[in-house]
Amino acid sequence: MMNDLEFYIFEDELWCMFPDGSNKPITDKETVLVKDILERIRECYPEAYKALMECYSRSSQNIPYFQFLMVNRFCKCNFGELDNTSRDIDKKGGFNFERVRCPMRGECRYEGVICCPQFNCCISDAEMRVMQLVYEGFNNEDIAERLYLSPHTVKNHIKSVYLKLDIHEKSEFIQYAHKNNLFKE
């Protein structure tokens, strides 16, 4: 997958700034880039992928154009601002979402589905409840008390999540949760 990319909207077209500093509009001719991004959307944001397929189903006979429309919408809804904080797709292929200006904010039926989508991860519901409290800054004893679990169970859930995500400490989890929009704010 192409990494270290910054997307922005110029004259209502989606443009990309590449690692070499070059800029160009993204079109249906950028099949490798489009397919790479679409695969990550399908894998990590399945509800967004499903909604995008629904939105553009009329174009599904022309596959390159259909795929382009899906990626174009996803990128415009999540990466449309040109900024210098972090690349929209970082060096490891992770997505760094932005809150873009949208004239349909509050009216779009896909708000929270296509824009700011929920990350699909391997964390169980029980682990997710524990990790949300970890993310919010609670210590293990407080989490156990709030969720009516033993401190040992809380510790095991945290340990399991760290193993599944290949992380080693709380700060890494906080970054992972923020980057992947695990807990919508």
C-alpha positions as CSV (number, residue, x, y, z in Angstrom):
1,M,0.0,0.0,0.0
2,M,1.2,3.5,-0.7
3,N,1.9,5.2,2.6
4,D,2.8,8.7,3.9
5,L,0.0,10.4,2.0
6,E,-1.8,13.7,2.6
7,F,-5.2,14.3,0.9
8,Y,-6.9,17.6,0.3
9,I,-9.7,19.1,-1.7
10,F,-8.9,21.6,-4.4
11,E,-11.7,23.0,-6.6
12,D,-13.9,20.2,-5.4
13,E,-11.5,17.5,-6.6
14,L,-9.6,15.1,-4.3
15,W,-5.8,15.7,-4.5
16,C,-3.0,13.8,-3.0
17,M,0.5,14.9,-1.8
18,F,2.9,12.0,-2.2
19,P,6.0,11.3,-0.1
20,D,8.2,12.7,-2.8
21,G,6.4,16.1,-2.6
22,S,4.5,15.7,-5.8
23,N,0.8,16.6,-5.9
24,K,-1.9,15.4,-8.3
25,P,-5.6,14.8,-8.4
26,I,-6.9,11.3,-7.7
27,T,-8.9,9.9,-10.6
28,D,-10.2,6.5,-11.6
29,K,-6.9,6.0,-13.4
30,E,-5.1,5.6,-10.1
31,T,-6.2,2.0,-9.8
32,V,-3.4,0.7,-7.6
33,L,-3.8,3.5,-5.0
34,V,-7.6,3.2,-5.1
35,K,-7.5,-0.6,-4.7
36,D,-5.0,-0.3,-1.8
37,I,-7.1,2.2,0.1
38,L,-10.4,0.4,-0.7
39,E,-8.9,-2.9,0.7
40,R,-8.0,-1.2,4.0
41,I,-11.5,0.4,4.2
42,R,-13.1,-3.1,3.6
43,E,-10.9,-4.8,6.1
44,C,-10.9,-2.2,8.9
45,Y,-14.1,-0.2,8.4
46,P,-16.6,-2.7,7.1
47,E,-19.7,-0.6,7.9
48,A,-18.2,2.3,5.9
49,Y,-17.4,-0.1,3.1
50,K,-21.0,-1.4,3.0
51,A,-22.4,2.1,3.0
52,L,-20.1,3.2,0.2
53,M,-21.1,0.2,-1.9
54,E,-24.7,1.1,-1.3
55,C,-24.2,4.8,-2.2
56,Y,-22.5,4.0,-5.5
57,S,-24.2,0.8,-6.5
58,R,-25.5,2.3,-9.8
59,S,-21.9,2.6,-11.0
60,S,-20.9,-1.0,-10.0
61,Q,-20.7,-2.2,-13.7
62,N,-17.7,0.1,-14.3
63,I,-15.5,-1.4,-11.6
64,P,-12.5,1.1,-11.7
65,Y,-15.0,4.1,-11.6
66,F,-17.1,2.4,-8.9
67,Q,-14.0,1.8,-6.7
68,F,-12.8,5.4,-7.3
69,L,-16.1,6.9,-6.3
70,M,-16.0,4.9,-3.0
71,V,-12.4,6.0,-2.2
72,N,-13.1,9.5,-3.3
73,R,-16.0,9.9,-0.9
74,F,-14.2,8.2,2.0
75,C,-11.2,10.4,1.6
76,K,-13.2,13.6,1.2
77,C,-15.2,12.8,4.3
78,N,-12.2,11.9,6.4
79,F,-9.1,13.5,5.0
80,G,-10.2,16.6,3.1
81,E,-8.2,19.2,5.0
82,L,-4.6,20.0,4.1
83,D,-2.7,20.1,7.3
84,N,0.8,19.7,8.7
85,T,0.0,17.7,11.8
86,S,0.2,14.2,10.5
87,R,-0.2,12.5,7.2
88,D,-3.7,11.2,6.4
89,I,-2.2,7.7,5.7
90,D,1.0,7.4,7.8
91,K,4.2,5.5,7.1
92,K,2.7,2.3,8.5
93,G,-0.5,2.6,6.5
94,G,-2.7,3.8,9.4
95,F,-5.5,6.3,8.8
96,N,-5.4,9.6,10.7
97,F,-8.9,11.0,10.4
98,E,-9.7,14.7,10.4
99,R,-13.0,16.4,11.2
100,V,-13.6,18.0,7.8
101,R,-16.0,20.8,7.0
102,C,-19.1,19.3,5.5
103,P,-22.2,21.1,4.3
104,M,-24.2,18.0,5.2
105,R,-23.0,17.7,8.8
106,G,-26.0,16.7,10.9
107,E,-28.1,15.8,7.8
108,C,-26.2,13.0,6.1
109,R,-27.6,9.6,6.8
110,Y,-24.0,8.2,6.6
111,E,-22.6,10.5,9.3
112,G,-20.6,8.4,11.7
113,V,-20.6,5.5,9.2
114,I,-18.6,6.9,6.2
115,C,-17.1,9.9,8.0
116,C,-15.4,9.1,11.3
117,P,-16.1,5.4,10.8
118,Q,-15.9,2.8,13.6
119,F,-12.8,0.6,13.4
120,N,-13.4,-3.1,13.2
121,C,-11.0,-4.8,15.6
122,C,-10.5,-8.1,17.2
123,I,-11.3,-6.9,20.7
124,S,-14.2,-8.7,22.4
125,D,-17.1,-6.7,23.8
126,A,-16.0,-7.4,27.4
127,E,-12.5,-6.3,26.6
128,M,-13.8,-3.2,24.8
129,R,-15.8,-2.2,28.0
130,V,-12.6,-2.5,30.1
131,M,-10.4,-0.7,27.5
132,Q,-12.8,2.2,27.2
133,L,-12.4,2.9,30.9
134,V,-8.6,2.5,30.5
135,Y,-8.8,5.0,27.6
136,E,-10.8,7.4,29.9
137,G,-8.1,7.2,32.5
138,F,-9.5,4.9,35.2
139,N,-7.1,2.6,37.1
140,N,-7.7,-1.2,37.3
141,E,-9.3,-1.1,40.7
142,D,-11.8,1.5,39.6
143,I,-12.6,-0.4,36.4
144,A,-13.2,-3.6,38.4
145,E,-15.6,-1.8,40.7
146,R,-17.5,0.0,37.9
147,L,-17.9,-3.2,35.8
148,Y,-18.4,-5.6,38.7
149,L,-15.3,-7.6,37.8
150,S,-12.4,-8.8,39.8
151,P,-9.2,-6.9,39.5
152,H,-7.6,-10.1,38.2
153,T,-10.2,-10.2,35.3
154,V,-9.6,-6.6,34.4
155,K,-5.8,-7.3,34.3
156,N,-6.4,-10.3,32.1
157,H,-8.6,-8.3,29.7
158,I,-6.0,-5.6,29.4
159,K,-3.2,-8.2,28.9
160,S,-5.3,-10.0,26.2
161,V,-5.9,-6.7,24.3
162,Y,-2.2,-5.8,24.4
163,L,-1.3,-9.2,23.0
164,K,-4.0,-9.0,20.2
165,L,-2.9,-5.5,19.2
166,D,0.9,-6.2,19.6
167,I,1.3,-3.3,22.0
168,H,3.0,-3.1,25.4
169,E,1.8,-0.2,27.4
170,K,-1.2,2.1,28.1
171,S,0.2,5.0,26.0
172,E,0.4,2.8,22.9
173,F,-3.2,1.7,23.5
174,I,-4.4,5.3,23.8
175,Q,-2.7,6.2,20.5
176,Y,-4.2,3.1,18.9
177,A,-7.7,3.9,20.1
178,H,-7.5,7.5,19.1
179,K,-6.0,6.7,15.7
180,N,-8.6,4.1,14.9
181,N,-11.5,6.0,16.4
182,L,-12.4,3.1,18.8
183,F,-14.4,5.3,21.2
184,K,-16.3,8.0,19.4
185,E,-16.3,11.3,21.2
